Amino acid sequence: MFGEDEAKALFLAVAMLTGLTTTGATHRAAKSALDKIRVILPKNTLAEIETLQAVLGFYHVGRPPLDLDDPLFIQIQQAIREQRVIHLHYHAQRDNQVTERVVEPLQLAYLDNVWVLSAYCRLRQDQRAFRLDRIDHLRLTRETFTARPVRERREASGQEVTIRVDADSVRWVRENQHFSFV
């Protein structure tokens, strides 16, 4: 059985998931899980959680809600599990061009309200980050690969960069860091 703090943590995590998704099997499963968790919680814990839930909100701003049942998302998860090479058409922001890439998918991450695929790009011969909302087309190939280690954000660049900002701006710069993991 869950301890009180564990039950609260689980309840709030699932509540966040239902707040960040709006449709699909995952959303329905999360709502069903919330109902089941409610049943097993002691009344005092449930009252505390419901008070928290009344004052906490989880909202989407500027982007559509998460769709964890999107076929693209599911295909990428499958490719990572099976270590299968992906052929994709990627719309790059830099030059507003669509490029064809052949990649070895390594990891999915949710960063700044966007799903990002970390993959070894055979064209660039290096690990790259691909925003899922910029993938125009994706096809899993039959080719498999040996997984490479995922570079952590701190290891991604061999260069250290120092920027100087005035003291009044430090807080705002920290809030708006680009948290790319590649």
Residue frames as qw, qx, qy, qz and C-alpha x, y, z in Angstrom:
[[0.000, 0.889, 0.457, 0.000, 0.00, 0.00, 0.00],
 [0.356, 0.596, -0.039, 0.718, 1.13, 3.56, -0.62],
 [0.331, -0.374, -0.446, 0.742, 2.19, 5.83, 2.20],
 [0.119, 0.845, 0.405, -0.330, 0.31, 9.13, 2.51],
 [0.046, -0.730, 0.311, 0.607, 3.03, 11.18, 0.78],
 [0.233, -0.089, 0.839, 0.483, 3.40, 8.58, -1.98],
 [0.237, 0.599, 0.764, 0.017, -0.36, 8.59, -2.59],
 [0.086, 0.874, 0.146, -0.456, -0.40, 12.40, -2.78],
 [0.141, -0.542, 0.562, 0.609, 2.55, 12.43, -5.17],
 [0.246, 0.153, 0.891, 0.349, 0.96, 9.80, -7.39],
 [0.199, 0.741, 0.617, -0.172, -2.42, 11.53, -7.36],
 [0.042, 0.847, -0.052, -0.528, -0.93, 14.92, -8.27],
 [0.202, -0.346, 0.716, 0.572, 1.24, 13.42, -11.03],
 [0.223, 0.373, 0.864, 0.256, -1.76, 11.73, -12.62],
 [0.119, 0.841, 0.414, -0.328, -3.85, 14.89, -12.15],
 [0.067, -0.678, 0.346, 0.645, -1.13, 16.83, -13.98],
 [0.214, -0.040, 0.848, 0.484, -1.18, 14.30, -16.81],
 [0.196, 0.626, 0.754, 0.043, -4.96, 14.59, -17.17],
 [0.027, 0.866, 0.155, -0.475, -4.60, 18.38, -17.18],
 [0.088, -0.602, 0.516, 0.603, -1.95, 18.31, -19.91],
 [0.043, 0.074, 0.885, 0.458, -3.79, 15.86, -22.15],
 [0.462, 0.153, 0.176, -0.856, -7.34, 16.26, -23.34],
 [0.860, 0.228, -0.097, -0.446, -8.20, 13.22, -25.43],
 [0.544, 0.444, -0.711, -0.032, -7.06, 9.73, -26.28],
 [0.847, -0.214, -0.487, 0.001, -6.52, 6.44, -24.52],
 [0.492, 0.089, -0.501, 0.706, -3.79, 7.80, -22.25],
 [0.224, -0.306, 0.152, -0.913, -6.05, 10.61, -21.03],
 [0.774, -0.295, -0.270, -0.491, -8.90, 8.18, -20.36],
 [0.797, -0.078, -0.534, 0.270, -6.55, 5.76, -18.56],
 [0.252, 0.204, -0.424, 0.845, -5.19, 8.59, -16.39],
 [0.475, -0.328, 0.028, -0.816, -8.72, 9.69, -15.43],
 [0.868, -0.214, -0.398, -0.208, -9.60, 6.09, -14.59],
 [0.633, 0.063, -0.543, 0.548, -6.44, 5.78, -12.47],
 [0.077, -0.321, 0.285, -0.900, -7.41, 8.96, -10.58],
 [0.718, -0.321, -0.156, -0.597, -10.79, 7.47, -9.76],
 [0.874, -0.111, -0.462, 0.104, -9.15, 4.27, -8.48],
 [0.405, 0.204, -0.478, 0.752, -6.63, 6.20, -6.39],
 [0.358, -0.407, 0.095, -0.835, -9.48, 8.21, -4.83],
 [0.840, -0.289, -0.324, -0.325, -11.14, 4.99, -3.67],
 [0.828, -0.094, -0.438, 0.338, -8.09, 3.69, -1.80],
 [0.233, 0.423, -0.326, 0.813, -7.06, 6.94, -0.11],
 [0.253, -0.453, -0.684, 0.513, -7.90, 7.60, 3.51],
 [0.046, 0.868, 0.478, 0.127, -10.56, 10.34, 3.85],
 [0.301, -0.860, 0.021, 0.411, -8.19, 12.86, 5.46],
 [0.435, -0.257, 0.536, 0.676, -5.58, 12.37, 2.69],
 [0.273, 0.524, 0.679, 0.436, -8.27, 12.62, 0.03],
 [0.077, -0.934, -0.331, 0.115, -9.59, 15.85, 1.56],
 [0.369, -0.689, 0.256, 0.569, -6.08, 17.31, 1.56],
 [0.399, 0.018, 0.667, 0.630, -5.49, 16.28, -2.06],
 [0.177, 0.717, 0.622, 0.261, -8.84, 17.68, -3.20],
 [0.180, -0.916, -0.104, 0.342, -7.96, 20.98, -1.51],
 [0.385, -0.448, 0.487, 0.643, -4.65, 21.01, -3.39],
 [0.354, 0.313, 0.739, 0.480, -6.35, 20.08, -6.64],
 [0.087, 0.873, 0.478, -0.037, -8.77, 22.99, -6.23],
 [0.133, -0.928, 0.101, 0.333, -5.91, 25.50, -6.08],
 [0.377, -0.392, 0.646, 0.536, -3.49, 23.93, -8.59],
 [0.692, 0.628, 0.146, -0.325, -3.98, 24.26, -12.32],
 [0.513, -0.215, 0.653, 0.515, -2.18, 22.62, -15.23],
 [0.490, 0.764, 0.212, -0.362, -2.69, 24.50, -18.48],
 [0.653, 0.229, 0.423, 0.586, -1.48, 24.57, -22.06],
 [0.077, 0.856, 0.036, -0.509, -0.40, 27.91, -23.40],
 [0.186, 0.721, -0.438, -0.504, 0.29, 28.48, -27.06],
 [0.193, 0.272, -0.897, -0.290, 0.55, 24.84, -28.14],
 [0.772, -0.185, -0.382, -0.473, -1.98, 22.06, -28.50],
 [0.714, -0.504, 0.403, -0.271, -2.25, 19.68, -25.55],
 [0.177, -0.410, 0.886, 0.120, -0.05, 16.61, -25.36],
 [0.877, 0.177, -0.116, -0.432, -1.20, 13.77, -27.54],
 [0.349, -0.488, 0.800, -0.024, 0.54, 10.74, -26.12],
 [0.719, 0.236, 0.650, -0.077, -1.52, 8.56, -28.46],
 [0.425, 0.769, -0.245, -0.409, -0.29, 10.31, -31.62],
 [0.968, 0.224, 0.071, 0.088, 0.94, 7.67, -34.13],
 [0.449, 0.735, -0.350, 0.368, 4.19, 9.63, -34.65],
 [0.349, -0.656, 0.520, -0.420, 4.92, 9.55, -30.91],
 [0.908, -0.145, 0.345, -0.190, 4.09, 5.84, -30.70],
 [0.859, 0.476, -0.100, 0.162, 6.25, 5.00, -33.74],
 [0.216, 0.750, -0.478, 0.403, 9.24, 6.83, -32.27],
 [0.610, -0.496, 0.512, -0.346, 8.84, 4.97, -28.97],
 [0.972, 0.128, 0.191, -0.051, 8.75, 1.70, -30.90],
 [0.655, 0.656, -0.260, 0.269, 11.87, 2.64, -32.88],
 [0.125, -0.719, 0.552, -0.403, 13.75, 3.46, -29.66],
 [0.801, -0.286, 0.447, -0.276, 12.69, 0.18, -28.00],
 [0.936, 0.242, 0.247, 0.065, 13.55, -1.93, -31.06],
 [0.369, -0.588, 0.410, 0.591, 16.64, 0.12, -31.98],
 [0.583, 0.499, 0.563, 0.306, 15.33, 0.68, -35.49],
 [0.258, -0.118, 0.228, 0.932, 16.57, 3.37, -37.83],
 [0.269, 0.755, 0.494, -0.339, 14.11, 6.13, -38.74],
 [0.309, 0.237, 0.414, 0.823, 13.87, 7.97, -42.05],
 [0.008, -0.760, -0.525, 0.383, 12.24, 11.37, -41.56],
 [0.264, 0.620, 0.242, 0.699, 11.48, 14.68, -43.25],
 [0.423, -0.572, -0.401, 0.578, 12.41, 17.46, -40.86],
 [0.162, 0.875, 0.228, 0.396, 11.44, 21.10, -41.16],
 [0.588, -0.164, -0.259, 0.748, 14.45, 23.04, -39.88],
 [0.086, -0.912, -0.304, 0.261, 13.88, 26.48, -38.40],
 [0.433, -0.501, 0.260, 0.703, 17.27, 27.83, -39.43],
 [0.039, -0.208, 0.547, 0.810, 16.67, 27.92, -43.20],
 [0.618, 0.303, 0.273, -0.672, 12.95, 27.05, -43.34],
 [0.512, 0.365, -0.676, -0.384, 13.78, 24.00, -45.46],
 [0.927, -0.165, 0.216, -0.260, 12.66, 20.41, -45.19],
 [0.195, 0.583, -0.785, -0.072, 15.57, 17.97, -45.10],
 [0.932, -0.070, -0.310, -0.175, 15.56, 14.21, -45.24],
 [0.172, -0.638, 0.684, -0.309, 17.33, 12.62, -42.32],
 [0.840, -0.065, -0.538, -0.030, 18.22, 9.07, -41.42],
 [0.214, -0.641, 0.475, -0.564, 18.54, 8.83, -37.66],
 [0.546, -0.100, -0.805, 0.209, 19.18, 6.36, -34.87],
 [0.430, -0.701, -0.107, -0.559, 16.65, 7.35, -32.17],
 [0.402, 0.187, -0.710, 0.547, 18.00, 7.45, -28.63],
 [0.150, -0.365, -0.674, 0.624, 15.62, 9.26, -26.29],
 [0.095, -0.706, -0.450, -0.539, 12.41, 11.29, -26.10],
 [0.288, -0.261, -0.474, 0.790, 12.24, 14.28, -23.78],
 [0.036, -0.842, -0.496, -0.206, 9.53, 16.80, -22.95],
 [0.440, -0.221, -0.113, 0.863, 11.17, 20.23, -22.83],
 [0.077, 0.279, 0.013, -0.957, 9.47, 23.63, -22.66],
 [0.611, 0.409, 0.377, -0.563, 6.09, 22.19, -23.71],
 [0.636, 0.566, -0.399, -0.341, 7.59, 20.41, -26.75],
 [0.933, -0.134, 0.323, 0.082, 8.52, 16.76, -27.31],
 [0.229, 0.803, -0.522, -0.174, 12.08, 16.40, -28.60],
 [0.994, 0.066, 0.025, 0.083, 13.78, 13.33, -30.07],
 [0.215, -0.760, 0.579, 0.200, 17.48, 12.93, -29.37],
 [0.937, 0.269, 0.223, 0.023, 18.99, 10.88, -32.16],
 [0.453, -0.399, 0.518, 0.606, 22.25, 10.17, -33.92],
 [0.566, 0.742, 0.071, -0.352, 21.88, 11.87, -37.32],
 [0.806, 0.041, 0.419, 0.416, 23.73, 10.05, -40.07],
 [0.424, 0.813, 0.170, 0.360, 23.70, 13.16, -42.29],
 [0.107, -0.921, 0.231, -0.295, 25.39, 15.35, -39.66],
 [0.746, 0.147, -0.568, 0.314, 27.31, 12.41, -38.14],
 [0.086, 0.190, -0.564, 0.799, 26.51, 13.62, -34.65],
 [0.094, -0.512, -0.806, 0.282, 23.77, 13.55, -32.03],
 [0.088, -0.233, -0.206, -0.946, 20.99, 16.04, -32.77],
 [0.213, 0.355, 0.684, -0.601, 17.68, 17.15, -31.28],
 [0.113, -0.232, -0.657, -0.708, 14.54, 16.97, -33.44],
 [0.385, 0.108, 0.404, -0.823, 11.33, 18.64, -32.31],
 [0.316, 0.281, 0.905, 0.048, 8.44, 16.28, -32.98],
 [0.334, 0.763, 0.395, -0.387, 6.23, 19.15, -34.14],
 [0.200, 0.741, -0.394, -0.505, 8.71, 19.77, -36.99],
 [0.288, -0.116, 0.912, 0.267, 8.73, 16.21, -38.29],
 [0.532, 0.294, -0.186, -0.772, 6.62, 16.29, -41.45],
 [0.904, 0.149, -0.294, -0.272, 6.91, 12.58, -42.26],
 [0.320, -0.548, 0.755, -0.164, 8.43, 9.58, -40.52],
 [0.905, 0.157, -0.310, -0.244, 9.04, 5.99, -41.58],
 [0.646, -0.514, 0.563, -0.020, 10.57, 3.20, -39.50],
 [0.542, 0.509, -0.631, -0.224, 13.03, 1.14, -41.52],
 [0.967, -0.158, -0.191, -0.059, 13.84, -2.52, -40.98],
 [0.566, 0.448, -0.459, 0.518, 17.46, -1.62, -40.28],
 [0.671, -0.711, -0.193, 0.083, 18.57, -1.89, -36.67],
 [0.312, 0.723, -0.378, 0.487, 21.48, -0.23, -34.92],
 [0.639, -0.245, -0.543, 0.488, 23.58, -0.63, -31.81],
 [0.236, -0.934, -0.254, -0.082, 22.55, 2.01, -29.32],
 [0.428, 0.429, -0.287, 0.742, 25.02, 4.79, -28.67],
 [0.316, -0.446, -0.571, 0.613, 25.22, 6.39, -25.25],
 [0.030, 0.887, 0.368, 0.276, 22.96, 9.43, -24.93],
 [0.392, 0.227, -0.249, 0.856, 25.06, 12.51, -24.33],
 [0.237, -0.712, -0.533, 0.390, 23.90, 14.48, -21.39],
 [0.169, 0.962, 0.177, 0.125, 23.28, 18.20, -21.83],
 [0.351, -0.868, 0.288, 0.201, 26.48, 19.11, -20.04],
 [0.629, -0.241, 0.613, 0.414, 28.51, 16.75, -22.21],
 [0.625, 0.659, 0.418, 0.025, 26.93, 17.82, -25.49],
 [0.380, 0.898, -0.113, 0.188, 29.36, 20.59, -26.27],
 [0.805, -0.045, -0.186, 0.561, 33.09, 20.50, -25.95],
 [0.236, 0.444, -0.062, 0.862, 33.07, 24.27, -25.50],
 [0.270, -0.599, -0.569, 0.494, 32.40, 26.26, -22.40],
 [0.124, 0.607, 0.281, 0.732, 30.68, 29.58, -22.99],
 [0.266, -0.459, -0.491, 0.691, 30.56, 32.45, -20.53],
 [0.061, 0.683, 0.385, 0.617, 28.09, 35.28, -20.95],
 [0.211, -0.179, -0.433, 0.858, 27.94, 38.44, -18.93],
 [0.169, -0.681, -0.523, -0.483, 24.66, 40.10, -18.04],
 [0.099, -0.466, 0.327, -0.816, 23.85, 42.87, -15.63],
 [0.026, 0.011, 0.864, -0.503, 22.60, 41.85, -12.19],
 [0.510, 0.236, 0.282, -0.777, 19.03, 42.96, -12.92],
 [0.678, 0.341, -0.405, -0.510, 18.82, 40.57, -15.90],
 [0.025, 0.315, -0.944, 0.093, 20.22, 37.40, -14.32],
 [0.490, 0.171, 0.721, -0.459, 16.86, 36.10, -13.14],
 [0.669, 0.554, 0.075, -0.490, 15.25, 36.61, -16.56],
 [0.379, 0.560, -0.704, -0.218, 18.14, 35.01, -18.42],
 [0.163, -0.167, 0.948, -0.217, 17.90, 31.94, -16.17],
 [0.585, 0.330, 0.541, -0.506, 14.16, 31.66, -16.79],
 [0.683, 0.643, -0.020, -0.346, 14.63, 31.71, -20.55],
 [0.245, -0.501, 0.784, 0.274, 17.57, 29.37, -20.98],
 [0.753, 0.294, -0.421, -0.411, 17.41, 27.03, -23.92],
 [0.623, -0.389, 0.641, -0.221, 17.27, 23.61, -22.30],
 [0.806, 0.402, -0.371, -0.223, 18.17, 21.56, -25.36],
 [0.798, -0.445, 0.406, 0.002, 19.71, 18.28, -24.33],
 [0.846, 0.258, 0.244, 0.398, 21.88, 17.99, -27.44]]
